[in-house]
Every structure is written in C-alpha cells, then in structure tokens.
Amino acid sequence: MNRLDCCRVEAVVNVDARGQMVLPKELREKAGIGPDQKLAVLSWMQGKDLCCITLQRADDLAEMVRRTYGPLLSAAVREK
C-alpha cells in the first residue's frame, strides 16, 4: 500500500444552521455505521490550533479505554 493511500477525501458535507451534518450513505456503509449508532468526536490539536476532527465508534472507544486503563486501575485498587 502506498503511504498516501491511508488518507483521502471520502466526502464533502454541509453543516446546516443547527450545526448538523449528514454522513453520506456510501460512507456510512463503508464504515459499518448503522442507525442509532453512537460516534465519539475526537479533536486533534497542532499547537493551539485544531487541525483535525475524527469520528470513532463510541463502543470501540470505550473498549480501548477499558483495555488501556483497566489494568492500571485494577492495580491501583489492589494497592490500597
């Protein structure tokens, strides 16, 4: 895989007056995003500037947090 293949413009969306936007059906299908699925919005800073916004399935993010912090918190609780 070419290193430039990792990033591409998948869609251009509009933000309406209420701040809402719609992810195109083709992109939702490609990403496996279904109705009523929760997405976490993550921001990436470069210095003081917001440079990127990404979406992550909330369930996947919660699992990553459990895997990362679960062992640390378990060890901290055992030490008390």
Secondary structure, DSSP 8 states (H G I E B T S, - for coil): --GGGG----------TTS-----HHHHHHHT--TT--EEEEEEEETTEEEEEEEEEHHHHHHHHHHHHHHHHHHHHHH-
